[in-house]
């Protein structure tokens, strides 16, 4: 496993071990001991989620507040996304900074998003399947977020504005300044 810290402290791009031979391929998706050694993350993943989306879907930017804050390990099973993390930790040197990376079934990269970060992704291919683990359970009352097109964050989702598809909930999220 190759682990590279991004410009956002605690946020890592992970390139899992991948083997290919005449039978097909094998991907070592997660090894707790090695992951802890290379990232410093000592939590346990307790929840697994998967979504399927069409080209143009933008999900986010979301987070869970307080005691229900979540760290996430995101990967793409099929297709391609632009995965986006925003440091929302007020005392951080990188508060308000954005990091994005393309995750795909082809490149096998994963993104580790620590607690206190906003997270979202845009879907760059039809029938994309995204799978992610969380280190805490979901709690509706702790849900929060920032609108995808916030002017201060200025995220380039790699999708033309007229092709972006949002949930009704995501159209009502607030600006980063109000967050």
Residue frames as qw, qx, qy, qz and C-alpha x, y, z in Angstrom:
[[0.000, 0.891, 0.454, 0.000, 0.00, 0.00, 0.00],
 [0.389, 0.203, -0.005, 0.898, 1.35, 3.41, -0.99],
 [0.200, -0.829, -0.487, 0.186, 0.08, 6.26, 1.20],
 [0.356, 0.274, 0.062, 0.891, 0.58, 9.92, 0.27],
 [0.095, -0.646, -0.490, 0.577, -0.56, 12.75, 2.53],
 [0.293, 0.753, 0.400, 0.432, -2.33, 15.52, 0.63],
 [0.190, 0.434, -0.154, 0.867, -1.83, 19.25, 1.20],
 [0.576, -0.557, -0.022, -0.598, -4.57, 18.89, 3.86],
 [0.025, -0.407, 0.827, -0.386, -3.11, 17.47, 7.09],
 [0.477, -0.005, 0.774, -0.416, -4.54, 14.05, 7.89],
 [0.762, 0.492, 0.151, -0.393, -6.10, 13.54, 4.45],
 [0.362, -0.415, 0.767, 0.330, -4.41, 10.78, 2.43],
 [0.748, 0.410, -0.315, -0.415, -4.50, 9.28, -1.06],
 [0.625, -0.311, 0.714, -0.045, -4.03, 5.52, -0.80],
 [0.610, 0.432, -0.546, -0.380, -2.89, 3.27, -3.62],
 [0.851, -0.259, 0.392, -0.234, -3.74, -0.28, -2.54],
 [0.274, -0.364, 0.845, 0.280, -1.68, -3.31, -3.46],
 [0.763, 0.442, 0.034, -0.470, -2.85, -4.67, -6.80],
 [0.391, -0.288, 0.834, 0.263, -1.88, -7.99, -8.37],
 [0.729, 0.481, -0.043, -0.485, -2.66, -9.11, -11.91],
 [0.282, -0.310, 0.868, 0.267, -1.92, -12.39, -13.67],
 [0.209, 0.008, -0.789, -0.578, -3.45, -14.75, -16.25],
 [0.128, -0.431, -0.881, 0.147, -6.36, -15.54, -13.90],
 [0.117, -0.866, -0.384, -0.298, -7.42, -11.92, -13.43],
 [0.179, 0.557, -0.333, 0.740, -6.59, -9.52, -10.64],
 [0.588, -0.535, -0.551, 0.255, -6.56, -9.15, -6.86],
 [0.032, 0.681, -0.113, 0.723, -6.81, -5.89, -4.91],
 [0.465, -0.327, -0.635, 0.523, -5.90, -5.71, -1.23],
 [0.091, -0.786, -0.339, -0.508, -8.44, -3.01, -0.38],
 [0.358, -0.781, 0.203, -0.470, -7.66, -2.55, 3.31],
 [0.729, -0.050, -0.567, 0.381, -5.20, -3.79, 5.91],
 [0.420, -0.879, -0.190, -0.125, -5.94, -2.24, 9.31],
 [0.721, -0.509, 0.068, 0.465, -2.43, -2.64, 10.74],
 [0.533, 0.141, 0.302, 0.778, -0.65, -1.21, 7.69],
 [0.002, 0.775, 0.368, 0.514, -3.25, 1.56, 7.33],
 [0.517, -0.841, -0.139, 0.073, -2.74, 2.60, 10.97],
 [0.704, -0.323, 0.162, 0.611, 1.05, 2.55, 10.63],
 [0.425, 0.241, 0.376, 0.788, 1.05, 4.71, 7.51],
 [0.086, -0.674, -0.349, -0.646, -1.75, 7.19, 8.34],
 [0.052, 0.146, -0.570, 0.807, -1.84, 7.31, 12.13],
 [0.623, -0.239, -0.174, -0.724, -5.59, 6.59, 12.04],
 [0.022, 0.157, -0.927, 0.341, -6.41, 4.38, 15.02],
 [0.617, 0.082, 0.274, -0.733, -10.19, 4.21, 14.69],
 [0.342, 0.116, 0.926, 0.111, -12.31, 1.36, 13.43],
 [0.334, 0.006, -0.446, -0.830, -14.59, 1.47, 10.44],
 [0.288, 0.167, 0.819, -0.468, -18.12, 0.59, 11.62],
 [0.548, 0.614, 0.368, -0.433, -20.29, 1.46, 8.62],
 [0.328, -0.091, 0.679, 0.650, -20.04, 0.65, 4.93],
 [0.448, 0.657, 0.278, -0.539, -21.97, 2.57, 2.26],
 [0.376, 0.025, 0.691, 0.618, -22.30, 2.21, -1.50],
 [0.403, 0.660, 0.221, -0.595, -23.95, 4.42, -4.10],
 [0.495, 0.246, 0.643, 0.530, -24.57, 4.08, -7.83],
 [0.142, 0.773, 0.156, -0.599, -24.87, 7.26, -9.87],
 [0.650, 0.617, 0.340, 0.285, -25.00, 8.56, -13.42],
 [0.475, 0.189, 0.073, 0.857, -22.69, 11.12, -15.04],
 [0.053, -0.580, -0.151, -0.799, -23.25, 14.62, -13.68],
 [0.642, -0.672, -0.360, -0.075, -24.37, 13.72, -10.17],
 [0.209, 0.496, -0.488, 0.687, -22.72, 15.80, -7.43],
 [0.696, -0.558, -0.453, -0.004, -23.07, 14.52, -3.88],
 [0.588, -0.323, -0.275, 0.689, -21.96, 16.89, -1.16],
 [0.365, 0.396, -0.678, 0.500, -20.41, 18.72, 0.42],
 [0.742, -0.525, -0.277, -0.311, -21.42, 16.86, 3.60],
 [0.286, 0.310, -0.757, 0.499, -20.22, 16.10, 7.11],
 [0.632, -0.574, -0.517, -0.057, -21.45, 14.86, 10.46],
 [0.044, -0.734, 0.293, -0.611, -20.97, 17.23, 13.43],
 [0.534, -0.585, 0.388, -0.471, -19.91, 16.66, 17.02],
 [0.556, -0.323, 0.752, -0.145, -19.87, 13.20, 18.53],
 [0.813, 0.360, 0.451, -0.074, -21.14, 11.76, 15.22],
 [0.201, 0.797, -0.451, -0.347, -18.25, 13.17, 13.18],
 [0.949, 0.138, 0.282, 0.031, -16.98, 10.62, 10.64],
 [0.119, -0.569, 0.666, 0.467, -13.71, 9.70, 8.97],
 [0.847, 0.414, 0.178, -0.282, -14.20, 8.03, 5.57],
 [0.337, -0.345, 0.746, 0.458, -12.22, 5.76, 3.30],
 [0.633, 0.582, 0.144, -0.489, -13.60, 6.18, -0.24],
 [0.287, -0.243, 0.792, 0.481, -13.05, 4.01, -3.30],
 [0.623, 0.379, -0.168, -0.663, -14.66, 3.46, -6.69],
 [0.675, -0.009, 0.737, -0.028, -15.77, -0.06, -7.59],
 [0.506, 0.445, 0.617, 0.406, -16.91, 0.86, -11.12],
 [0.208, 0.899, 0.288, 0.254, -16.55, 4.06, -13.12],
 [0.494, 0.174, -0.153, 0.838, -14.91, 7.34, -12.12],
 [0.242, -0.903, -0.354, 0.021, -15.42, 10.28, -9.74],
 [0.261, 0.550, -0.303, 0.733, -13.75, 13.47, -8.69],
 [0.613, -0.560, -0.517, 0.210, -13.52, 13.11, -4.91],
 [0.098, 0.682, -0.105, 0.718, -13.37, 16.35, -2.92],
 [0.591, -0.501, -0.497, 0.391, -12.34, 17.04, 0.68],
 [0.035, 0.764, -0.038, 0.643, -12.49, 20.42, 2.42],
 [0.432, -0.079, -0.636, 0.634, -10.79, 21.04, 5.76],
 [0.338, -0.703, -0.294, -0.552, -13.55, 22.36, 8.05],
 [0.682, -0.444, -0.400, 0.421, -11.52, 22.14, 11.28],
 [0.022, -0.982, -0.107, -0.152, -11.50, 25.74, 12.55],
 [0.467, -0.803, 0.327, 0.175, -8.10, 25.46, 14.30],
 [0.846, 0.101, 0.378, 0.364, -6.35, 23.85, 11.32],
 [0.222, -0.518, 0.344, 0.751, -3.66, 25.56, 9.25],
 [0.039, 0.038, 0.751, 0.658, -5.50, 24.35, 6.14],
 [0.253, 0.529, 0.654, -0.478, -9.01, 25.43, 7.23],
 [0.453, 0.727, 0.140, -0.496, -11.13, 26.16, 4.15],
 [0.070, 0.525, -0.714, -0.459, -8.63, 24.56, 1.77],
 [0.878, 0.277, 0.105, -0.377, -9.86, 22.13, -0.90],
 [0.185, -0.399, 0.852, 0.283, -8.26, 18.93, -2.16],
 [0.840, 0.315, 0.118, -0.426, -9.59, 16.85, -5.05],
 [0.183, -0.380, 0.867, 0.265, -8.44, 13.64, -6.69],
 [0.726, 0.188, -0.385, -0.538, -9.81, 11.42, -9.42],
 [0.465, -0.195, 0.840, -0.201, -10.75, 7.99, -8.10],
 [0.702, 0.301, -0.351, -0.542, -11.63, 5.24, -10.55],
 [0.961, -0.080, 0.244, -0.100, -11.99, 1.50, -10.88],
 [0.782, 0.546, -0.162, 0.252, -9.03, 1.74, -13.24],
 [0.253, 0.673, -0.467, 0.515, -6.56, 3.59, -10.98],
 [0.725, -0.321, -0.594, 0.135, -7.72, 1.86, -7.74],
 [0.179, 0.283, -0.400, 0.853, -6.86, 4.93, -5.65],
 [0.400, -0.672, -0.621, 0.050, -8.71, 5.61, -2.42],
 [0.043, 0.591, -0.177, 0.786, -9.12, 8.80, -0.40],
 [0.463, -0.430, -0.659, 0.408, -9.02, 8.87, 3.38],
 [0.111, -0.655, -0.108, -0.740, -11.03, 11.85, 4.64],
 [0.297, -0.061, -0.727, 0.616, -10.51, 12.53, 8.36],
 [0.181, -0.735, -0.623, 0.198, -13.11, 13.71, 10.86],
 [0.145, -0.726, -0.117, 0.662, -13.90, 17.40, 10.61],
 [0.105, -0.205, 0.566, 0.791, -13.74, 17.51, 6.81],
 [0.656, 0.461, 0.140, -0.581, -16.51, 18.24, 4.34],
 [0.344, -0.144, 0.856, 0.358, -16.69, 15.55, 1.68],
 [0.656, 0.545, 0.225, -0.471, -18.33, 15.23, -1.70],
 [0.411, -0.161, 0.734, 0.516, -17.84, 13.87, -5.18],
 [0.559, 0.518, -0.112, -0.638, -18.90, 14.37, -8.76],
 [0.781, 0.102, 0.614, 0.053, -19.63, 11.43, -11.03],
 [0.075, 0.628, -0.476, -0.610, -17.58, 11.47, -14.23],
 [0.221, 0.108, -0.872, -0.423, -18.96, 8.27, -15.86],
 [0.737, -0.185, -0.187, -0.622, -22.39, 6.66, -16.06],
 [0.926, -0.206, -0.292, -0.121, -23.16, 3.74, -13.73],
 [0.290, 0.514, -0.611, 0.528, -20.39, 4.64, -11.30],
 [0.780, -0.502, -0.371, -0.042, -20.34, 2.70, -8.04],
 [0.093, 0.633, -0.478, 0.602, -18.74, 4.38, -5.01],
 [0.790, -0.400, -0.460, 0.067, -18.05, 2.46, -1.81],
 [0.132, 0.609, -0.426, 0.655, -16.90, 4.00, 1.44],
 [0.616, -0.350, -0.638, 0.301, -16.27, 3.00, 5.01],
 [0.188, -0.765, 0.081, -0.610, -17.03, 5.30, 7.96],
 [0.388, 0.116, -0.747, 0.528, -15.62, 5.18, 11.49],
 [0.185, 0.156, 0.575, -0.781, -18.87, 6.33, 13.10],
 [0.202, 0.502, 0.840, 0.048, -22.58, 5.76, 12.65],
 [0.003, 0.400, 0.365, 0.841, -24.84, 8.15, 10.73],
 [0.086, -0.534, -0.641, 0.544, -27.02, 10.50, 12.76],
 [0.207, 0.714, 0.517, 0.424, -29.64, 12.63, 10.99],
 [0.250, -0.945, -0.195, 0.077, -29.55, 15.46, 13.56],
 [0.530, -0.606, 0.281, 0.521, -25.76, 15.79, 13.16],
 [0.615, 0.421, 0.465, 0.478, -25.86, 16.20, 9.39],
 [0.012, -0.850, 0.001, 0.527, -24.46, 19.42, 7.96],
 [0.685, 0.258, 0.457, 0.505, -22.98, 20.67, 4.72],
 [0.034, -0.608, 0.160, 0.777, -21.97, 23.40, 2.31],
 [0.680, 0.649, 0.164, -0.299, -23.43, 24.12, -1.12],
 [0.845, 0.108, 0.348, 0.391, -21.44, 22.53, -3.95],
 [0.477, 0.630, 0.199, 0.579, -20.93, 25.81, -5.85],
 [0.420, -0.827, -0.149, 0.341, -19.75, 27.91, -2.90],
 [0.416, 0.879, -0.084, 0.216, -17.87, 30.93, -4.30],
 [0.293, -0.825, 0.475, -0.089, -15.17, 30.92, -1.59],
 [0.759, -0.229, 0.602, 0.098, -14.31, 27.24, -2.01],
 [0.431, 0.678, -0.363, -0.472, -14.51, 27.48, -5.82],
 [0.613, -0.137, 0.773, 0.084, -14.50, 23.71, -6.44],
 [0.446, 0.410, -0.533, -0.591, -14.11, 22.66, -10.07],
 [0.760, -0.022, 0.567, -0.319, -16.32, 19.56, -10.22],
 [0.147, -0.265, 0.808, 0.505, -15.19, 18.77, -13.81],
 [0.227, 0.508, 0.823, 0.111, -18.81, 18.80, -15.02],
 [0.004, 0.324, 0.269, 0.907, -20.50, 21.58, -17.03],
 [0.227, 0.038, 0.479, -0.847, -22.94, 23.51, -14.81],
 [0.648, 0.105, -0.164, -0.736, -25.94, 22.62, -17.02],
 [0.710, 0.085, -0.682, -0.153, -25.24, 18.88, -16.59],
 [0.045, 0.216, -0.771, 0.597, -24.95, 18.88, -12.77],
 [0.631, -0.407, -0.544, -0.374, -27.58, 16.76, -11.00],
 [0.001, 0.293, -0.636, 0.714, -28.24, 17.42, -7.29],
 [0.256, -0.470, -0.834, 0.133, -30.55, 16.04, -4.65],
 [0.193, -0.831, -0.301, -0.426, -33.15, 18.47, -3.35],
 [0.672, -0.683, -0.122, 0.258, -31.37, 18.42, 0.02],
 [0.650, -0.142, 0.156, 0.730, -28.06, 19.44, -1.56],
 [0.202, 0.618, 0.316, 0.690, -29.62, 22.44, -3.33],
 [0.391, -0.847, -0.208, -0.294, -30.48, 23.90, 0.11],
 [0.759, -0.290, -0.214, 0.542, -27.05, 23.71, 1.74],
 [0.142, -0.968, -0.056, 0.201, -25.48, 26.92, 3.03],
 [0.461, 0.791, -0.314, 0.252, -22.34, 28.81, 2.04],
 [0.731, 0.028, -0.465, 0.499, -18.98, 28.06, 3.64],
 [0.050, 0.394, -0.275, 0.875, -19.07, 31.49, 5.35],
 [0.640, -0.390, 0.015, -0.662, -22.38, 30.61, 7.05],
 [0.870, -0.061, -0.487, 0.045, -21.18, 27.10, 7.85]]
